[in-house]
C-alpha cells in the first residue's frame, strides 16, 4: 500500500519508524505505550487500535502538562511555607520548566504520530 503521507516533521519521535517502513505502526504503538500508565498499555483494544492508544496518550499528556503548570505556578507561593530554602525553590522551578518543555515536545510528537495513524487507517478503509 502506498501512502501519500506528508513529510515527517521535526516533532516526529526518533524511536518511531516513519510511515511506509515495515512495522512503523508497531513502533508507534510501542512508543505510545511508554507514555501511558502500564495498565492502559496492556488493554487488548488499545494494543489492536493504535489510534485509540494515541488518543489516550494525548489526553494523558494534557493532564500531565496541567499538573506541571500548576506545580510551576504555585512553587514560589507554596514551597517557602513548606520550609524549602530559596536555592531548592529555584532548582524546583527550573526542573518544572524543563519538564514542561519536554512534555510539550512529547505532546507534539504524539500529535504527528496520531495524524499519521489516522491517515493510515483511512487509507486502509478506502481500499
C-alpha positions as a Markdown table, in Angstrom:
| # | Residue | x | y | z |
|---|---|---|---|---|
| 1 | Unk | 0.0 | 0.0 | 0.0 |
| 2 | Unk | 1.4 | 3.4 | -0.9 |
| 3 | Unk | 0.6 | 6.3 | 1.4 |
| 4 | Unk | 0.8 | 9.9 | 0.4 |
| 5 | Unk | 1.9 | 11.0 | 3.9 |
| 6 | Unk | 3.3 | 14.5 | 4.2 |
| 7 | Unk | 7.0 | 14.9 | 5.1 |
| 8 | Unk | 7.8 | 13.9 | 8.6 |
| 9 | Unk | 8.2 | 17.0 | 10.9 |
| 10 | Unk | 11.0 | 17.6 | 13.3 |
| 11 | Unk | 8.4 | 16.6 | 16.0 |
| 12 | Unk | 8.5 | 13.0 | 14.8 |
| 13 | Unk | 9.9 | 10.8 | 17.6 |
| 14 | Unk | 13.2 | 9.2 | 16.7 |
| 15 | Unk | 12.0 | 5.9 | 18.3 |
| 16 | Unk | 9.2 | 5.6 | 15.7 |
| 17 | Unk | 9.8 | 4.4 | 12.2 |
| 18 | Unk | 8.2 | 6.6 | 9.5 |
| 19 | Unk | 5.1 | 5.6 | 7.6 |
| 20 | Unk | 5.8 | 3.3 | 4.7 |
| 21 | Unk | 8.5 | 1.5 | 6.7 |
| 22 | Unk | 7.8 | -2.1 | 7.7 |
| 23 | Unk | 6.4 | -2.2 | 11.2 |
| 24 | Unk | 6.1 | 1.5 | 11.6 |
| 25 | Unk | 2.7 | 1.2 | 13.3 |
| 26 | Unk | 4.1 | -1.3 | 15.7 |
| 27 | Unk | 7.0 | 1.0 | 16.6 |
| 28 | Unk | 4.5 | 3.9 | 17.1 |
| 29 | Unk | 2.3 | 1.7 | 19.4 |
| 30 | Unk | 5.4 | 0.7 | 21.4 |
| 31 | Unk | 6.4 | 4.3 | 21.8 |
| 32 | Unk | 2.8 | 5.4 | 22.8 |
| 33 | Unk | 2.5 | 2.6 | 25.3 |
| 34 | Unk | 5.5 | 4.0 | 27.1 |
| 35 | Unk | 3.6 | 7.3 | 27.6 |
| 36 | Unk | 0.5 | 5.9 | 29.3 |
| 37 | Unk | 0.2 | 4.2 | 32.6 |
| 38 | Unk | 1.1 | 0.5 | 32.3 |
| 39 | Unk | -2.4 | -0.8 | 32.8 |
| 40 | Unk | -3.6 | 1.1 | 29.7 |
| 41 | Unk | -0.8 | -0.2 | 27.5 |
| 42 | Unk | -1.8 | -3.7 | 28.2 |
| 43 | Unk | -5.5 | -3.5 | 27.2 |
| 44 | Unk | -6.0 | -5.6 | 24.1 |
| 45 | Unk | -8.3 | -3.0 | 22.5 |
| 46 | Unk | -5.7 | -0.3 | 22.8 |
| 47 | Unk | -3.0 | -2.7 | 21.5 |
| 48 | Unk | -5.1 | -3.6 | 18.5 |
| 49 | Unk | -6.2 | 0.0 | 17.8 |
| 50 | Unk | -3.1 | 2.3 | 17.9 |
| 51 | Unk | -5.3 | 5.3 | 17.1 |
| 52 | Unk | -7.1 | 4.8 | 20.4 |
| 53 | Unk | -3.8 | 4.4 | 22.2 |
| 54 | Unk | -2.6 | 7.7 | 20.6 |
| 55 | Unk | -5.8 | 9.4 | 21.7 |
| 56 | Unk | -5.3 | 8.2 | 25.3 |
| 57 | Unk | -1.7 | 9.3 | 25.2 |
| 58 | Unk | -2.8 | 12.8 | 24.1 |
| 59 | Unk | -5.3 | 13.0 | 27.0 |
| 60 | Unk | -2.7 | 11.7 | 29.5 |
| 61 | Unk | -0.1 | 14.3 | 28.3 |
| 62 | Unk | -2.6 | 17.1 | 28.6 |
| 63 | Unk | -3.2 | 16.2 | 32.2 |
| 64 | Unk | 0.5 | 15.9 | 32.9 |
| 65 | Unk | 1.1 | 19.3 | 31.4 |
| 66 | Unk | -1.7 | 20.8 | 33.6 |
| 67 | Unk | -0.1 | 19.2 | 36.7 |
| 68 | Unk | 3.3 | 20.6 | 35.9 |
| 69 | Unk | 2.0 | 24.0 | 35.1 |
| 70 | Unk | 0.1 | 24.1 | 38.5 |
| 71 | Unk | 3.3 | 23.0 | 40.3 |
| 72 | Unk | 5.4 | 25.6 | 38.5 |
| 73 | Unk | 3.0 | 28.4 | 39.1 |
| 74 | Unk | 2.4 | 27.6 | 42.7 |
| 75 | Unk | 6.0 | 26.8 | 43.7 |
| 76 | Unk | 7.0 | 30.4 | 44.8 |
| 77 | Unk | 3.9 | 30.8 | 46.9 |
| 78 | Unk | 3.8 | 27.3 | 48.5 |
| 79 | Unk | 7.3 | 26.0 | 48.9 |
| 80 | Unk | 8.6 | 28.6 | 51.4 |
| 81 | Unk | 5.8 | 27.7 | 53.7 |
| 82 | Unk | 7.0 | 24.1 | 53.5 |
| 83 | Unk | 10.4 | 25.1 | 54.7 |
| 84 | Unk | 12.2 | 24.9 | 51.4 |
| 85 | Unk | 15.2 | 27.1 | 51.1 |
| 86 | Unk | 15.4 | 29.6 | 48.2 |
| 87 | Unk | 18.0 | 27.6 | 46.3 |
| 88 | Unk | 15.8 | 24.5 | 46.4 |
| 89 | Unk | 12.8 | 26.6 | 45.2 |
| 90 | Unk | 14.9 | 27.9 | 42.3 |
| 91 | Unk | 16.0 | 24.5 | 41.3 |
| 92 | Unk | 12.5 | 23.2 | 41.6 |
| 93 | Unk | 11.2 | 25.9 | 39.3 |
| 94 | Unk | 13.9 | 25.1 | 36.7 |
| 95 | Unk | 13.0 | 21.4 | 37.0 |
| 96 | Unk | 9.3 | 22.1 | 36.4 |
| 97 | Unk | 10.1 | 24.5 | 33.5 |
| 98 | Unk | 12.4 | 21.8 | 31.8 |
| 99 | Unk | 9.7 | 19.2 | 32.4 |
| 100 | Unk | 7.1 | 21.4 | 30.8 |
| 101 | Unk | 9.3 | 21.9 | 27.7 |
| 102 | Unk | 9.8 | 18.1 | 27.5 |
| 103 | Unk | 6.1 | 17.3 | 27.9 |
| 104 | Unk | 5.2 | 19.8 | 25.2 |
| 105 | Unk | 7.8 | 18.3 | 22.9 |
| 106 | Unk | 6.4 | 14.8 | 23.5 |
| 107 | Unk | 2.8 | 16.1 | 23.0 |
| 108 | Unk | 3.8 | 17.4 | 19.6 |
| 109 | Unk | 5.2 | 14.0 | 18.8 |
| 110 | Unk | 2.0 | 12.3 | 19.8 |
| 111 | Unk | 0.0 | 14.7 | 17.6 |
| 112 | Unk | 2.1 | 13.9 | 14.5 |
| 113 | Unk | 2.0 | 10.1 | 15.2 |
| 114 | Unk | -1.8 | 10.3 | 15.7 |
| 115 | Unk | -2.2 | 12.1 | 12.4 |
| 116 | Unk | -0.1 | 9.5 | 10.6 |
| 117 | Unk | -2.0 | 6.6 | 12.3 |
| 118 | Unk | -5.4 | 8.2 | 11.3 |
| 119 | Unk | -4.3 | 8.8 | 7.7 |
| 120 | Unk | -3.0 | 5.2 | 7.5 |
| 121 | Unk | -6.3 | 3.9 | 8.9 |
| 122 | Unk | -8.4 | 6.0 | 6.5 |
| 123 | Unk | -6.2 | 4.8 | 3.6 |
| 124 | Unk | -6.8 | 1.2 | 4.6 |
| 125 | Unk | -10.5 | 1.7 | 4.8 |
| 126 | Unk | -10.6 | 3.2 | 1.3 |
| 127 | Unk | -9.1 | 0.1 | -0.2 |
